[in-house]
Amino acid sequence: MIRRTVAVLGLAAVFAGCSKKDAGTADTGLMAGGDTGAVATMADTSMVNTPAAALSDANIFYLLDRANMMDSSGGSIASTKGTSSEVRDFGQRMMRDHHSLRQQGADLAKKLNITPEAPANDTTQAHMDKMMSTLNGAAKGRDFDKAYIDGEIEAHKAVLEMATAAASAAQSADLKNLIQKAAPAIQAHLDLAQQIQGKLK
């Protein structure tokens, strides 16, 4: 159950596939040390075969929105299910920060008159549903804490990679700027998750 939870929480790795496939690297490498079999299954979607350059600004807004939605939703569960106060606090921070990032994206899309649109053959909703089901079904305790934090580390690494690819593909200077301004917050989340992970071992 824990390995499956880690794999599902690392779902944002699917987004990074847009650039990883283009670079000729294996998608399963995004979850180094994780359940690569489960990740390979999750990453085996048409979406990961979409070169980053083929993403429109509408696609990028959609992917960023989904990444923020997943992290905020997962944080909501961790904020109540976490055993460690640090894990609960981290979950609350994910809710707050990713809700804010999501709102900034929605506001910019509205300003630019861009309607977020899923890339062809997108499967992010199915992945999100699976992640939420797994988190909701996981037993509260140390194993949940570790699985959640491990997954958050991999997810934030993947989102940083996706953001780099998205910034390169974005046509709008405002969208590029939004992504570049968000990157330090995502890096700070990754750094904090790694600190918490060290205490959970």
C-alpha positions as CSV (number, residue, x, y, z in Angstrom):
1,M,0.0,0.0,0.0
2,I,2.8,2.4,0.9
3,R,4.7,1.8,-2.3
4,R,1.5,2.4,-4.3
5,T,0.8,5.5,-2.3
6,V,4.3,6.9,-3.1
7,A,3.8,6.1,-6.8
8,V,0.5,7.8,-6.9
9,L,1.7,10.8,-5.0
10,G,4.5,11.1,-7.5
11,L,1.9,11.6,-10.2
12,A,3.1,15.0,-11.2
13,A,6.0,13.1,-12.8
14,V,3.6,12.5,-15.6
15,F,3.7,16.2,-16.4
16,A,7.4,16.3,-16.7
17,G,7.3,13.5,-19.3
18,C,6.5,16.2,-21.8
19,S,10.2,17.3,-21.6
20,K,11.8,14.1,-20.5
21,K,10.6,12.1,-23.5
22,D,11.8,14.9,-25.7
23,A,15.2,14.6,-24.1
24,G,15.3,10.9,-24.7
25,T,15.4,9.9,-21.0
26,A,13.2,7.4,-19.3
27,D,10.1,8.6,-17.4
28,T,10.7,6.1,-14.6
29,G,13.8,7.9,-13.7
30,L,11.6,10.7,-12.2
31,M,10.8,8.4,-9.3
32,A,14.3,7.4,-8.4
33,G,14.2,5.0,-5.5
34,G,10.4,4.7,-5.8
35,D,8.2,1.9,-7.2
36,T,9.3,2.2,-10.8
37,G,6.9,-0.4,-12.0
38,A,4.0,1.5,-10.8
39,V,5.4,4.8,-12.1
40,A,6.1,3.2,-15.5
41,T,2.4,2.2,-15.7
42,M,1.2,5.6,-14.6
43,A,3.6,7.4,-17.0
44,D,2.5,5.2,-19.9
45,T,0.1,7.7,-21.4
46,S,-0.1,9.6,-24.7
47,M,0.4,12.8,-22.8
48,V,4.0,12.0,-21.9
49,N,4.7,11.6,-25.6
50,T,3.7,15.2,-26.3
51,P,6.9,17.2,-26.9
52,A,7.0,20.3,-24.7
53,A,7.2,22.5,-27.8
54,A,3.8,21.1,-28.9
55,L,2.1,22.5,-25.7
56,S,0.0,25.6,-26.3
57,D,-0.4,28.3,-23.6
58,A,-3.9,26.9,-23.0
59,N,-2.3,23.4,-22.3
60,I,0.3,24.9,-20.0
61,F,-2.3,26.7,-18.0
62,Y,-4.3,23.5,-17.7
63,L,-1.3,21.4,-16.6
64,L,-0.2,24.0,-14.0
65,D,-3.7,24.2,-12.7
66,R,-3.9,20.4,-12.3
67,A,-0.5,20.2,-10.6
68,N,-1.6,22.9,-8.1
69,M,-5.0,21.3,-7.6
70,M,-3.4,17.9,-6.9
71,D,-0.9,19.3,-4.4
72,S,-3.6,21.4,-2.6
73,S,-6.0,18.5,-2.4
74,G,-3.3,16.1,-1.2
75,G,-2.2,18.7,1.4
76,S,-5.8,18.9,2.7
77,I,-5.8,15.2,3.5
78,A,-2.3,15.2,5.0
79,S,-3.2,18.2,7.2
80,T,-5.7,16.0,9.0
81,K,-4.3,12.5,8.5
82,G,-0.7,13.3,9.2
83,T,0.6,11.9,12.5
84,S,3.7,14.2,12.7
85,S,2.9,17.8,13.4
86,E,5.5,18.7,10.7
87,V,3.6,16.6,8.2
88,R,0.3,18.2,9.1
89,D,1.8,21.7,8.9
90,F,3.4,20.9,5.6
91,G,0.0,19.7,4.3
92,Q,-1.6,23.0,5.4
93,R,1.2,24.9,3.7
94,M,0.6,22.9,0.5
95,M,-3.1,23.8,0.7
96,R,-2.4,27.4,1.2
97,D,0.5,27.9,-1.3
98,H,-0.9,25.8,-4.1
99,H,-4.3,27.4,-3.8
100,S,-2.6,30.8,-4.1
101,L,-0.6,29.6,-7.1
102,R,-3.7,28.1,-8.7
103,Q,-5.5,31.4,-8.2
104,Q,-2.7,33.4,-9.8
105,G,-2.8,31.1,-12.8
106,A,-6.6,31.4,-13.1
107,D,-6.4,35.2,-12.9
108,L,-3.7,35.4,-15.5
109,A,-5.5,33.1,-17.9
110,K,-8.6,35.3,-17.5
111,K,-6.6,38.4,-18.1
112,L,-5.0,36.9,-21.3
113,N,-8.4,35.5,-22.3
114,I,-7.0,32.0,-22.5
115,T,-9.2,29.0,-21.6
116,P,-7.1,26.2,-20.1
117,E,-7.3,23.2,-22.3
118,A,-6.1,19.6,-21.7
119,P,-3.5,18.3,-24.1
120,A,-4.6,15.5,-26.4
121,N,-5.3,12.3,-24.6
122,D,-4.8,13.8,-21.2
123,T,-5.3,11.5,-18.2
124,T,-4.6,13.8,-15.3
125,Q,-8.2,13.7,-13.9
126,A,-8.0,9.9,-13.7
127,H,-4.6,10.1,-12.0
128,M,-5.9,12.7,-9.6
129,D,-9.0,10.6,-8.7
130,K,-6.6,7.6,-8.1
131,M,-4.3,9.7,-5.9
132,M,-7.2,11.1,-3.8
133,S,-8.7,7.6,-3.4
134,T,-5.3,6.2,-2.3
135,L,-4.7,9.0,0.2
136,N,-8.3,8.8,1.6
137,G,-8.0,5.0,1.9
138,A,-4.5,4.9,3.5
139,A,-4.4,4.3,7.3
140,K,-3.3,7.2,9.5
141,G,0.2,6.7,11.0
142,R,3.9,6.9,10.4
143,D,3.6,5.0,7.1
144,F,1.1,7.5,5.8
145,D,3.5,10.4,6.8
146,K,6.5,8.8,5.1
147,A,4.5,7.9,1.9
148,Y,3.0,11.4,1.7
149,I,6.4,13.2,2.2
150,D,8.2,10.8,-0.2
151,G,5.6,11.5,-2.8
152,E,5.7,15.2,-2.3
153,I,9.5,15.2,-2.9
154,E,9.1,13.4,-6.2
155,A,6.1,15.4,-7.2
156,H,7.9,18.7,-6.6
157,K,11.0,17.6,-8.5
158,A,8.7,16.7,-11.4
159,V,6.8,19.9,-11.2
160,L,10.0,21.9,-11.3
161,E,11.0,20.0,-14.4
162,M,7.6,20.5,-16.0
163,A,7.8,24.2,-15.2
164,T,11.1,24.6,-16.9
165,A,9.7,22.9,-20.0
166,A,6.6,24.9,-19.8
167,A,8.5,28.2,-19.5
168,S,10.4,27.3,-22.7
169,A,7.3,26.4,-24.6
170,A,5.1,29.3,-23.4
171,Q,4.3,32.0,-26.0
172,S,3.0,34.6,-23.5
173,A,5.7,36.6,-21.7
174,D,3.3,37.0,-18.8
175,L,2.9,33.2,-18.5
176,K,6.7,32.7,-18.6
177,N,7.0,35.3,-15.9
178,L,4.3,33.6,-13.7
179,I,6.2,30.3,-14.0
180,Q,9.5,31.8,-13.2
181,K,8.1,33.6,-10.2
182,A,6.5,30.4,-8.9
183,A,9.6,28.2,-9.3
184,P,11.3,29.5,-6.0
185,A,8.2,28.6,-4.0
186,I,8.1,25.1,-5.5
187,Q,11.8,24.7,-4.7
188,A,11.2,25.9,-1.1
189,H,8.5,23.2,-0.8
190,L,10.9,20.6,-2.1
191,D,13.6,21.7,0.4
192,L,11.2,21.6,3.3
193,A,9.8,18.2,2.3
194,Q,13.4,16.8,2.2
195,Q,14.1,18.2,5.7
196,I,10.9,16.5,7.0
197,Q,11.9,13.3,5.2
198,G,15.2,13.2,7.0
199,K,13.4,13.3,10.3
200,L,11.0,10.5,9.4
201,K,13.7,7.9,8.7
